[in-house]
Amino acid sequence: MLTCQKNRFSLPSNVTYFNAAYFTPLLDVVELAGYRGVTKKTMPFEVTSSDFFDPVEPLRRMFASLIHADEPGRVAIVPSVSYGIANAAKNVRAERGQKIVLIEEQFPSNYYSWQRTADEKGLRLQIVGAPKETDGRAAQWNENLLAAITSDTAVVTLPHVHWADGTKFDLERVGKKCREVGAQFIVDGTQSVGALPFDVSVIQPDALICSGYKWLLGPYSIGLAYYGEAFDAGTPIEESWMNRAHSDDFQGLVQYQSEYRPFAARYNVGEFSNFILIPMMSAALETILDWRVENIQEYCGSLSAPFLEAFVEMGCRLESPEYRGQHLIGIRTGDNFDLEDLKHALAKNRIYVSFRGEVVRISPHLYNDSGDFEKLIECFKQNRKTKLF
């Protein structure tokens, strides 16, 4: 099993950081790649036409390997999830009166494009709410989601792991149901890919969109997307010259081309060869592939398991292990804590988590160790309304 990798990051020793789901710190190799990328433009005469295209291909191959996709050509470079989702939404097959199925309170990047698509194409949005009961909540939510996927469904679009509380959705079953009814299946993998195994050959999404700055350990403003066969002949939301056939021939750029580069390349963001972000994202994925995603998930689970019972003893509620990722844990505090007081206490002790509604979201990574959890638990104990003795 992996050991703590805190020495690979630049986190201060007096900081306890449980907020990877918000923003991961940069690896040392990613930081160095960014520095080299920034300084590249100091010598512009060294930048060749191949530099606009060649460095992107290893990144596409690494992301394809990460998600077990056979064709790196199905990977596109995007600046954000909203951009990648917008490309998918623009090209979905749908007839007036059909519906788009989402889950309650999924991240806005995976909502607004579908709202527009529904308005433009005369579709309905069906939002599957979270059950009110606490026992078996995630299991029932999954069942309700499957029941909502019916013959009049055009699109199902959801995350692998809910961004606010860590609820995990059974994407394999959802994908199978989508294929049975002929619905397209779009996944926001931002809160899972890079820390939780994802296999496109098993889940079979039509598209998978991921931000780079969370579990992929990359910089802000770059992401990666996978587009399946359903999008091979689609129309992108922007017309970048770099996405056209023969765009690497700089002498022939004004011999305008109607043909796009094959597969997902048409969905690349303009200026996708970003000389700063591409090397940083590549260094991050190279490290993740070396660590292996299943090992990251195992480390997070093994690290947190001995401490989670302490939250239960303080009256908090956690989802059952089979319905949450080990890397993103939602702690429902109920009436046992004043969340504002808890927030101030954590900040005072330089312990960083996220508060999402009534949930305290804890998201560990390889830079955390048992000492971090001990500090977190102690802070909770000291701020419980009724102290435990």
C-alpha positions in Angstrom: 0.0 0.0 0.0 1.1 3.6 -0.6 2.6 5.6 2.3 2.0 9.2 3.0 3.3 11.4 0.2 3.2 14.8 2.0 6.8 15.4 1.1 5.7 15.6 -2.6 3.6 18.7 -1.8 4.5 22.2 -0.4 1.8 22.2 2.4 3.0 24.0 5.6 3.6 21.7 8.5 1.1 23.6 10.7 -1.7 23.1 8.2 -4.2 20.2 8.3 -5.7 20.1 4.9 -8.8 17.9 4.3 -10.2 19.9 1.4 -9.0 18.1 -1.8 -12.6 18.2 -3.1 -12.3 22.0 -3.1 -8.8 22.5 -4.4 -5.8 20.2 -4.3 -2.3 21.6 -3.6 0.2 21.3 -6.4 2.7 18.5 -6.5 6.3 19.6 -6.5 6.7 18.2 -10.1 3.6 20.1 -11.2 4.9 23.3 -9.7 8.2 22.9 -11.6 6.4 22.1 -14.8 4.4 25.3 -14.5 7.5 27.4 -13.8 9.2 25.9 -16.9 6.0 26.6 -18.9 5.9 30.2 -17.9 9.5 30.8 -18.8 9.1 29.1 -22.2 7.8 32.3 -23.7 11.0 34.2 -22.8 12.5 32.4 -25.8 9.7 32.6 -28.4 12.1 31.9 -31.2 12.4 28.3 -29.8 8.6 27.6 -30.1 8.0 25.6 -33.3 4.7 24.7 -35.0 4.9 21.1 -33.6 4.9 22.6 -30.0 1.3 23.5 -30.6 0.3 19.9 -31.1 2.8 17.3 -30.0 2.9 17.9 -26.2 -0.9 17.4 -26.0 -0.8 13.8 -27.3 0.9 12.2 -24.3 -1.7 13.9 -22.0 -4.5 12.5 -24.0 -2.9 9.0 -23.8 -2.4 9.3 -20.0 -6.0 10.3 -19.4 -7.3 7.5 -21.7 -5.2 5.1 -19.6 -6.5 6.5 -16.4 -10.1 5.9 -17.4 -9.4 2.7 -19.3 -10.3 4.0 -22.7 -8.8 2.3 -25.7 -8.7 5.4 -28.0 -6.8 8.4 -26.8 -8.4 10.3 -29.7 -11.6 10.4 -27.8 -10.0 12.7 -25.2 -10.5 16.5 -25.6 -8.8 19.3 -23.7 -11.4 21.6 -22.1 -11.0 24.7 -19.8 -13.8 23.7 -17.5 -16.6 21.2 -16.8 -19.2 23.7 -18.0 -17.4 23.9 -21.4 -17.3 20.1 -21.8 -20.9 19.7 -20.8 -22.0 22.5 -23.2 -20.4 20.6 -26.1 -22.3 17.5 -25.0 -25.6 19.3 -24.5 -25.4 21.0 -27.9 -25.2 17.6 -29.6 -27.6 15.3 -27.8 -30.3 13.4 -29.6 -33.7 14.4 -28.3 -37.2 14.8 -29.4 -39.7 17.4 -28.1 -41.4 16.1 -25.0 -38.6 13.9 -23.8 -36.9 14.4 -20.5 -33.4 15.0 -19.1 -32.8 13.2 -15.8 -30.5 14.9 -13.2 -30.1 14.5 -9.4 -30.9 17.1 -6.8 -28.3 19.8 -6.1 -25.7 18.5 -8.6 -23.0 21.1 -9.3 -24.2 24.0 -11.4 -21.7 23.3 -14.2 -23.8 20.2 -15.0 -27.1 21.9 -14.8 -27.3 25.2 -16.7 -26.5 23.8 -20.1 -29.2 21.2 -19.7 -31.7 23.9 -18.6 -30.9 25.8 -21.8 -31.1 22.6 -23.9 -34.5 21.8 -22.4 -35.8 25.3 -23.1 -34.5 25.2 -26.7 -35.7 21.7 -27.6 -38.9 21.5 -25.7 -37.6 18.9 -23.2 -38.4 18.4 -19.5 -35.9 18.4 -16.6 -36.6 15.7 -14.1 -34.6 16.2 -10.9 -34.4 13.1 -8.7 -34.4 14.3 -5.1 -32.5 12.9 -2.2 -34.6 10.8 0.2 -35.5 12.5 3.5 -34.9 9.4 5.6 -31.4 8.9 6.9 -31.2 5.1 7.0 -30.4 3.7 3.6 -30.5 7.1 2.1 -28.0 6.6 -0.7 -29.3 3.1 -1.6 -32.8 4.5 -2.0 -31.5 7.5 -3.9 -29.8 5.2 -6.4 -33.0 3.1 -6.8 -35.1 6.3 -7.3 -32.7 7.4 -10.0 -32.9 4.1 -11.8 -36.7 4.2 -11.7 -36.7 7.7 -13.2 -34.9 6.5 -16.3 -37.8 5.5 -18.5 -38.6 5.2 -22.2 -39.1 8.9 -22.6 -35.6 9.8 -21.3 -33.3 11.5 -23.8 -30.3 12.2 -21.4 -29.2 11.2 -18.0 -26.5 13.4 -16.6 -25.0 13.1 -13.1 -21.8 12.9 -11.1 -20.1 9.7 -10.0 -19.8 11.1 -6.5 -22.0 14.0 -5.2 -19.9 17.1 -4.7 -21.6 18.1 -1.5 -21.8 15.0 0.6 -19.9 12.2 -1.2 -22.9 10.0 -2.1 -21.7 7.5 -4.7 -24.0 6.6 -7.6 -23.9 3.2 -9.2 -22.9 4.3 -12.7 -22.6 0.8 -14.1 -26.3 0.2 -13.4 -27.3 3.6 -14.6 -25.4 3.1 -17.8 -27.0 -0.2 -18.4 -30.5 1.3 -17.8 -29.6 4.2 -20.2 -28.7 1.7 -23.0 -31.9 -0.2 -22.4 -34.1 2.9 -23.0 -31.9 4.5 -25.6 -30.8 7.5 -23.4 -27.5 9.2 -23.7 -25.4 9.1 -20.5 -23.2 12.0 -19.5 -21.0 11.9 -16.4 -19.3 14.7 -14.4 -16.2 12.9 -13.0 -14.7 15.9 -11.3 -15.1 14.5 -7.7 -14.0 11.0 -8.5 -11.7 10.5 -11.4 -8.1 10.5 -10.1 -9.0 9.1 -6.7 -11.8 6.6 -7.4 -11.4 4.0 -10.1 -13.4 4.7 -13.3 -13.6 2.4 -16.3 -15.3 3.6 -19.4 -15.4 0.1 -20.8 -17.6 -1.0 -17.9 -19.7 2.2 -17.2 -19.9 3.1 -20.9 -20.8 6.8 -20.7 -21.3 8.7 -23.9 -19.3 11.5 -22.4 -17.2 12.0 -19.2 -16.1 15.5 -18.2 -13.5 16.3 -15.5 -12.0 19.4 -14.0 -8.2 19.2 -13.6 -7.7 21.1 -10.4 -9.2 18.7 -7.9 -8.5 14.9 -7.9 -6.5 15.1 -11.1 -4.0 17.3 -9.1 -3.6 19.8 -12.0 -3.8 23.5 -12.2 -7.0 25.7 -12.5 -8.6 26.4 -15.9 -7.9 23.0 -17.6 -9.9 19.8 -17.7 -10.2 16.6 -19.7 -13.1 15.1 -21.4 -14.0 11.8 -23.1 -16.5 11.8 -25.9 -17.9 8.5 -27.2 -19.1 7.5 -30.7 -22.4 9.4 -30.2 -20.5 12.7 -30.5 -18.2 11.8 -33.5 -20.1 13.9 -35.9 -21.1 16.7 -33.5 -20.8 20.4 -33.8 -18.5 22.1 -31.3 -19.5 25.2 -29.4 -16.5 27.1 -30.8 -14.7 26.9 -34.2 -11.0 26.8 -33.3 -8.7 26.7 -36.3 -6.6 24.2 -34.4 -9.4 21.7 -34.4 -9.6 21.5 -38.2 -7.9 19.0 -40.5 -4.4 19.9 -41.5 -4.2 22.7 -38.9 -0.6 21.7 -38.2 0.4 22.9 -41.7 1.0 26.6 -40.9 1.7 27.5 -44.5 -1.8 26.3 -45.5 -4.0 27.7 -42.8 -6.0 29.9 -45.1 -6.9 26.9 -47.3 -10.0 26.6 -45.1 -11.1 23.2 -44.1 -14.6 21.9 -43.6 -13.3 18.7 -42.0 -12.5 18.5 -38.3 -9.7 16.5 -36.7 -11.0 13.1 -35.9 -13.0 11.9 -32.9 -13.0 14.3 -29.8 -10.5 16.7 -31.2 -13.3 18.9 -32.6 -14.2 19.6 -28.9 -10.8 20.9 -27.9 -10.9 24.4 -26.5 -9.2 27.1 -28.6 -5.5 27.4 -27.8 -5.6 24.0 -26.2 -1.8 23.8 -26.5 -1.5 26.1 -23.5 2.3 26.0 -22.8 1.8 26.4 -19.0 -1.2 24.2 -18.2 -0.5 21.3 -20.5 2.9 20.4 -18.9 1.4 20.9 -15.4 -1.5 18.6 -16.2 0.8 16.0 -17.8 3.1 15.9 -14.7 0.1 15.5 -12.5 -1.4 12.6 -14.5 2.0 10.9 -14.8 2.2 10.9 -11.0 -1.3 9.6 -10.5 -0.7 6.8 -12.9 2.5 5.9 -11.1 0.6 5.8 -7.8 -2.4 4.0 -9.3 -5.9 5.3 -8.5 -6.9 2.1 -6.7 -4.0 2.6 -4.3 -5.0 6.2 -3.7 -8.6 5.1 -2.8 -7.2 2.3 -0.6 -4.9 4.8 1.3 -7.8 7.2 1.9 -10.0 4.4 3.2 -7.3 2.8 5.4 -6.4 6.2 6.8 -9.9 7.3 7.7 -11.5 4.0 8.8 -10.1 4.0 12.4 -11.4 7.5 13.0 -14.9 7.5 11.5 -16.5 5.7 14.4 -15.6 8.7 16.6 -17.9 10.9 14.5 -20.7 8.4 15.0 -20.1 8.4 18.7 -20.5 12.2 18.7 -24.0 11.8 17.1 -23.0 12.4 13.5 -24.3 10.4 10.5 -22.2 9.0 7.7 -23.3 7.2 4.6 -22.5 3.5 4.5 -19.1 2.6 2.9 -20.5 1.0 -0.2 -22.3 4.3 -1.1 -19.5 6.8 -0.6 -16.0 7.2 -1.9 -13.2 6.8 0.7 -11.8 10.1 -0.5 -14.9 12.3 0.0 -16.8 11.8 3.3 -19.9 13.8 4.2 -20.4 14.3 8.0 -23.9 15.2 8.9 -23.7 16.8 12.4 -27.4 17.1 13.1 -28.2 19.2 16.2 -25.0 18.1 18.0 -22.9 21.1 16.7 -23.3 24.7 16.0 -21.8 24.8 12.5 -20.6 28.4 12.8 -18.8 27.7 16.0 -17.3 24.6 14.5 -16.2 26.5 11.4 -14.4 29.1 13.5 -12.7 26.5 15.7 -11.4 24.6 12.7 -10.1 27.8 11.1 -8.4 28.8 14.3 -6.6 25.5 14.4 -5.8 25.7 10.7 -7.8 22.6 9.9 -9.3 23.0 6.4 -12.6 21.3 5.4 -15.7 22.4 3.5 -19.1 23.2 4.7 -21.8 22.3 2.2 -25.3 23.0 3.6 -25.7 20.9 6.7 -22.7 18.7 5.7 -19.1 18.9 6.8 -17.2 17.6 3.8 -13.9 15.9 4.6 -11.7 15.0 1.6 -8.3 13.4 2.4 -5.5 12.6 0.1 -2.0 11.1 0.2 -0.6 14.2 2.0 -2.8 13.4 5.1 -1.8 11.0 7.9 -3.3 9.7 11.1 -2.1 12.8 13.0 -4.2 15.0 10.8 -7.3 12.9 11.7 -6.5 13.1 15.4 -6.4 16.9 15.2 -9.7 16.9 13.3 -11.5 14.6 15.8 -10.2 16.5 18.8 -11.5 19.8 17.3 -14.9 18.2 16.8 -14.9 16.8 20.4 -14.1 20.2 21.9 -16.9 21.9 20.0 -19.7 19.4 20.5 -22.6 21.0 22.3 -22.6 18.2 24.9 -19.0 17.1 25.5 -18.1 13.4 25.6 -16.2 12.2 28.7 
